[in-house]
Amino acid sequence: MKKLLLTGTALWCSRDELIRRNRGNDILFAVTGMMPFHRHRATVMLTGSDIELTGSEDHLIPLGVITQLYIGFDEYYTRGLVKNLGLFTQPLRIAASNEQTWYFFIDYGFWGTSNKIWFEQIKSLIA
């Protein structure tokens, strides 16, 4: 049995979903109370060996395939996709060796997320 280290609720999307989104609605994220851009909501669990997502789609991200872990915006997930232009929160980006990239907002709330806690815990496991 796997040891559960962290659990939460994740709003998430993939880089491919970001590229294919309807950009006509982007301004709404920055100036309204909308949640950040996401395509999925899931329960997320961190174990000593992987990140498990269960919800609208189930996924398993083995920690061994993670090539990049980052909190912040990039050319795909920009500040305009988060209310207040990301003043209170930024996405947790996880890139894998199979060229997939995911963007997470874990335990998203009015004042921010748990992304920093998850970042530090995942970083300690893959170091």
Steps between C-alpha positions, in 0.01 A plus 500: 500500500628846408560757771281808447701819557259773385147519367291784364272624228661604173384722218724401210558502127764382256715711273310361199170618650647846553609520139155393374293729729266773376717809551199728460405432862846563651421853625221361720745309719698811594215740572226282651477268797535196276726215600827479309491332162469124543339208320484248783424475871642203685604361832879502500713272714875502544672178599869419523498380139236693305230764469154352458205692355145369531205696369378597155802307370728267692876540456814369662821704481798296620748725682780345297375657176493858634760711321390844619313633802420870505261751656422790271381609162645423159423567134206256513346567841509879526395738780187585304354155573477568877292761682691806619767410243652244734553733794398232753572177318706342223478158336712204603650371175615141469679388184577136424751313287218398262459868393179544703455807718228560757397816686344468846319716753477279809247589771415823318329762717448875518848573640701245310586132476703225662733494199808603702452213746461253214799648317727457803382146572533381138840672472625311805385169349659548158827655620 
